[in-house]
């Protein structure tokens, strides 16, 4: 009996295929919008989390910034030392400078950058080595011509057949010996490809490339037992004191907290998902009203059929079930098309903007169930009307 | 042939509307129909014959009076109970055929079986047997639009017969057909009646009423007269006083 009802519903829907499609458009759009948004939201969140984790957890980046008068005061090694000595909870702190260079090896050249760092920078940023060794203390203090190359550099100008360890290369006109290759650390939004870099001892880069003792920014990795807020306050106090900022003067430095970025972006994604969900909910309600409308039209069109069915002995609830099934099947079709549409759009968009595509079974199943529920809710009234028809009147209907 | 009454109407009235607009279509109809009879119901329009047929078909309920069908008092049944009665014991043939459009002949015939909960294969088999009785098996897959009026009415008869009903109700079954097709249908109904099925037919054509064994004349909402033993070739039966 139910199989027959289902088959009948399929037939009625395919009989008016264009009408059925247009009727379910509201549901298609609603479902597609929700699923696409949730899938993209998940992709964005996952992407950001990956980037953040490549920065390291519980890490601050401290940058000097220009004051509104245009003054710019860089940090130097004494600032790094002060943070290390005067703030509790700091695990690692390291300064960094960088500059774009051309890397040469074996007749090949490659646009890259040189970063002046120490072993502590590797710890603070969580950089691991693919092969080779870290700097020795002597190399760090003296600023030796040794370098740790990034995976991109290794790939571009070193032969893949042999190990680059011990090879000599040149950065602009400074020669150095490769002592290690670091593992990929991904890309951090805005600062280019972090895998395309050559790390050298800070002293060396300051002396040979920059010609001063400045450092570009500080990385501060702190103990997870300390709150981000307390650490920020301590850092701000210390830096204001060291830079002799009077009360009322704005900070001429900026502290970027990875945890905060994470929260901010997750919050934004959440709000956007919520807004789209709201729009989708409206679309689904409008879609449901559309279903109700077309089902009422269908009941009127098929009054005679209903009369015949009642005359040959169909029960009211059987007629009701038939029309309800039709509404539900219609909505499920809409939901299914919406799901497929969302799948297509999500795959296209994630590949276009280079996000991971994360299929969320829950939201897909939920959307399908909601479609069916819309069918039940908005199909109920027309189905009830059909079942209440008077068979004599219905048979006379033209 | 058994003589038990299959249908009994006692003092049936039917009023449509309320108050000043009220119209009394039936003013006290008494009628008994025996099992196996072939009854033609005649009368001018507005005489109450259609209203009576609707009540006999369990499609409508009387305002007052008693309607016994197979001993059951139908007037006190619910809508769904009357549906079950129709499903089990009644077959309908209408003037306008009332077949489902864009649905093949055999599927139209299967329709009543769906509500009897028969499986697909069994349904098809039973429906084809019914179509065979009206000689339309070759047309089983054709839709009503592809069939002539006479063929459509035969499909409708097959649909009415497919459940082996006790009573076949035919409302102007030849109303939309030319005289040759009409005679075909009537002859078929006569043959059908010989197998024991009770037939109630509304008609306004005396020519068609000739085929019936009993003719009931309606006038102004009451039974005006009953002629029995009508049909040629059948032993005449004496009219019994009601």
Interface residues (C-beta under 8 A of the other chain):
Chain A: X1 X3 X4 X15 X304 X305 X307 X308 X309 X310 X311 X312 X313 X314 X315 X316 X317 X318 X391 X392 X395
Chain B: X54 X57 X59 X60 X79 X80 X83 X84 X85 X86 X87 X88 X90 X92 X94 X98 X99 X100 X102 X111 X112 X114 X115 X117 X120 X159
